[in-house]
Amino acid sequence: MNVAQSPALTQAQYLMADERIARARALIMEAVSERQEGLSGPRPPDPDLAPGYEALLASFKECRGQPLYYPYIASGFGCGPLVELADGSVKYDMICGIGVHAFGHSHPRMIGAAFDAVLDDTLMQGNLQQSATSLKLMQALLRAANRRGAGFAHVFLSSSGAMANENALKVLFHKRSPADRLLVFENCFMGRTLALGCATDRPAYRAGLPSSLTVDYVPFYDHRRPAQSTARAVEVLESHLARHPGRHAAMGFELVQGEGGYHAGSPRFFRALSAVLRKAGVPLMVDEIQTFGRGQEIFAFQAFGLDQEAQVVTCGKMLHACATLFRKELAPAPGLLSQTFTASSASLRAGLMVLEALENGGLTGKNGRIPVLARYFCKGLAHLAKRFPQTVAGPFGFGAMIAFTLENGDGEKTKAFCRDLFDAGIIAFPAGGHPARVRFLPPFPAMEQSDVDAVLAILGKVIEARVRASKKGET
Ligand SMILES: Cc1ncc(COP(=O)(O)O)c(C=O)c1O
């Protein structure tokens, strides 16, 4: 290509269009796909790799000052829901970095996004020097969030869910000054910064930390008592508002309690509370760090019919970048929001790919791959609950956020069970405390029905072994 002939193109555009780049990309994809033929199902560690792996785990513990939750150190390769670890074992990853790797492992579209990012001039994008990819991602987010009539005007990117929530709170407190209190649900999780640790309803997560936010709690929805729990939540909310008139900057809604144990609210419940908030002039902030991309709609607030109510929404995890979207009237003065990093170039490009796939890739909507496979997974769990009624209760959750309660929901037993699952070839993770649950965030965009069958078959065997052991008095 003759650069001098087309002055309107940048050198970067020429580089992207260079046929050698296309060849390199094709070669990478070919090599990946060939290697993936070697990953067809779970397998145990390779005994030859075991000693080195043990040393790696020990070094990890030493460096971090605490052991890893699972003996999990990735080899750096996988195939959809299957991940290879550095000890040569292969597992079904049904938790995906707690909901980040929704396209599984070594997905061609993710590799493609990362490949494009390799050609970006910098690895990180920041507030001062932006690339057009950030703008494209912000525009795509606004389009996706507003597609059912919500009125978000602005979006600010950041590099963690906690930072997206911090930015949301800053925007809200700034606009509502001198309001100095926040309303949230009991059992919520918002993140682990000093301020968010005050809202997250887990005393252990703020042990020894100074209080930096005054929080009023409202009880969450109880699916066993829909009308009573809704009435009770409205009553408590009204009493907080009456006790501290004009002092609440916002109420944070976690529509499906994630870390709290996969408890979902209902449209009627949220509508009842948002009507009270609207009357009191208190803005609604929706924390979609975990729920984004999990259901029939791209955002859960759309599934719960809160398009007109939500004034701020945050998202992260499977987006690969994190974001705070807010309405025009909440736009802060310059200086309030800023960071050195907004995200890595690869995260931004991955985020664009994820949004594109959620919008146009047959993943969402009633018959989209995510809700269809989620229903199929839940049907399998319901079957296990019928087969083992003393051991499995559920399923619970929302879309691709799936959980069940093991026996009486004891935390330690649930943890031990998750470790048994890990050894058997499935990576899941506990959630919640009362009861604790076994949860899954499966990478449905990268899965087939046959993968779900394979996962459920292993799960069934682990449960069966447990039931047998408990009959012998071993658990
Ligand atoms: C609902 C919710 N909010 C906030 C966060 C915090 O996100 P991060 O861990 O990326 O800071 C999480 C993380 O699990 C979450 O589930």
The ligand as a MOL file (V3000), in Angstrom:
LIG
                    3D

  0  0  0     0  0            999 V3000
M  V30 BEGIN CTAB
M  V30 COUNTS 16 16 0 0 0
M  V30 BEGIN ATOM
M  V30 1 C -22.5450 -6.4240 42.9630 0
M  V30 2 C -21.0770 -6.1430 43.0270 0
M  V30 3 N -20.6590 -4.8850 43.1870 0
M  V30 4 C -19.3490 -4.5640 43.2330 0
M  V30 5 C -18.3830 -5.5440 43.1180 0
M  V30 6 C -16.9210 -5.1650 43.2010 0
M  V30 7 O -16.3030 -5.3720 41.9660 0
M  V30 8 P -14.7080 -5.5400 41.9010 0
M  V30 9 O -14.3760 -6.8050 42.6020 0
M  V30 10 O -14.4170 -5.5830 40.4120 0
M  V30 11 O -14.1080 -4.3430 42.5500 0
M  V30 12 C -18.7740 -6.8770 42.9530 0
M  V30 13 C -17.7630 -7.9560 42.8770 0
M  V30 14 O -18.0370 -9.1060 43.0650 0
M  V30 15 C -20.1600 -7.1830 42.9010 0
M  V30 16 O -20.5870 -8.4410 42.7620 0
M  V30 END ATOM
M  V30 BEGIN BOND
M  V30 1 1 1 2
M  V30 2 1 2 3
M  V30 3 2 2 15
M  V30 4 2 3 4
M  V30 5 1 4 5
M  V30 6 1 5 6
M  V30 7 2 5 12
M  V30 8 1 6 7
M  V30 9 1 7 8
M  V30 10 2 8 9
M  V30 11 1 8 10
M  V30 12 1 8 11
M  V30 13 1 12 13
M  V30 14 1 12 15
M  V30 15 2 13 14
M  V30 16 1 15 16
M  V30 END BOND
M  V30 END CTAB
M  END
